[in-house]
Amino acid sequence: MADMAAQSAFDILAELSVTARPGGANLNIDEASQLQWNGIGFSLLGERFIAPVGEISEMLEIPASTRLPGVQSWVLGVANVRGRLLPLFDLAEFFGGKLKSSKRQQRVLILERDNIYAGLVVEAVYGMQHFSLDTLQDRASSKNEALSHCLTGCYQLPEHDWQIFSTEKLLEDSRFVNVAFN
């Protein structure tokens, strides 16, 4: 950090972040960032899942909503969130189950990309989770076969597994994007 005037504030903070960690002075920023994978942890149908950080834009308590006529039963309705209409989807019911937690524990994971703005209601959210890359398994195995097409892998830890849930794959599912009764 000899010539701070030539470095940007971000570069200075990044360098401090790496050198402040135990053993961090020996790692460059690229090596340090590849040691772990981060995601948003949540539970659904009695299992733990993790969604990549970039796929979830926000988490919130279930807002008041208005039911919509002529839609699938797993469409809970639409809520006004800061002036925007947010469709709410019961993810457990979509996959053929029922939410097992109390309404007080349930949360909404908000997906926001391109022309999609949607809220997925899950049993609970555990916030940001960090996983060592050496615990990653390519295969995921859920107790619920209906959601297996949305899984891309698994982080196996001694206490429990975390299935990697891809919201991208969910949005590619024609059943999910067709909410109207046929």
Secondary structure as the mmCIF struct_conf table of DSSP 4:
data_model
#
loop_
_struct_conf.conf_type_id
_struct_conf.id
_struct_conf.beg_label_comp_id
_struct_conf.beg_label_asym_id
_struct_conf.beg_label_seq_id
_struct_conf.end_label_comp_id
_struct_conf.end_label_asym_id
_struct_conf.end_label_seq_id
HELX_RH_3T_P HELX_RH_3T_P1 MET A 4 ALA A 6
BEND BEND1 GLN A 7 GLN A 7
HELX_RH_AL_P HELX_RH_AL_P1 ALA A 9 ALA A 20
BEND BEND2 ARG A 21 ARG A 21
TURN_TY1_P TURN_TY1_P1 PRO A 22 GLY A 23
HELX_RH_3T_P HELX_RH_3T_P2 GLY A 24 ASN A 26
BEND BEND3 LEU A 27 LEU A 27
HELX_RH_AL_P HELX_RH_AL_P2 ILE A 29 SER A 33
TURN_TY1_P TURN_TY1_P2 GLN A 34 GLN A 34
BEND BEND4 LEU A 35 LEU A 35
STRN STRN1 GLN A 36 LEU A 44
TURN_TY1_P TURN_TY1_P3 LEU A 45 GLY A 46
STRN STRN2 GLU A 47 PRO A 52
HELX_RH_3T_P HELX_RH_3T_P3 VAL A 53 GLU A 55
STRN STRN3 GLU A 58 GLU A 61
HELX_LH_PP_P HELX_LH_PP_P1 ILE A 62 ALA A 64
STRN STRN4 THR A 66 THR A 66
TURN_TY1_P TURN_TY1_P4 PRO A 69 GLY A 70
STRN STRN5 VAL A 71 VAL A 71
TURN_TY1_P TURN_TY1_P5 SER A 73 TRP A 74
STRN STRN6 VAL A 75 VAL A 81
TURN_TY1_P TURN_TY1_P6 ARG A 82 GLY A 83
STRN STRN7 ARG A 84 ASP A 90
HELX_RH_AL_P HELX_RH_AL_P3 LEU A 91 PHE A 94
TURN_TY1_P TURN_TY1_P7 PHE A 95 GLY A 96
BEND BEND5 SER A 101 SER A 101
TURN_TY1_P TURN_TY1_P8 LYS A 103 GLN A 105
STRN STRN8 ARG A 107 ARG A 113
TURN_TY1_P TURN_TY1_P9 ASP A 114 ASN A 115
STRN STRN9 ILE A 116 VAL A 122
BEND BEND6 GLU A 123 GLU A 123
STRN STRN10 ALA A 124 SER A 132
HELX_RH_3T_P HELX_RH_3T_P4 LEU A 133 THR A 135
STRN STRN11 LEU A 136 GLN A 137
BEND BEND7 ASP A 138 ASP A 138
BEND BEND8 LYS A 143 LYS A 143
HELX_RH_3T_P HELX_RH_3T_P5 GLU A 145 CYS A 150
STRN STRN12 LEU A 151 GLN A 156
BEND BEND9 PRO A 158 GLU A 159
STRN STRN13 ASP A 161 PHE A 165
HELX_RH_AL_P HELX_RH_AL_P4 THR A 167 GLU A 172
HELX_RH_AL_P HELX_RH_AL_P5 SER A 174 VAL A 177
STRN STRN14 ALA A 180 ALA A 180
#
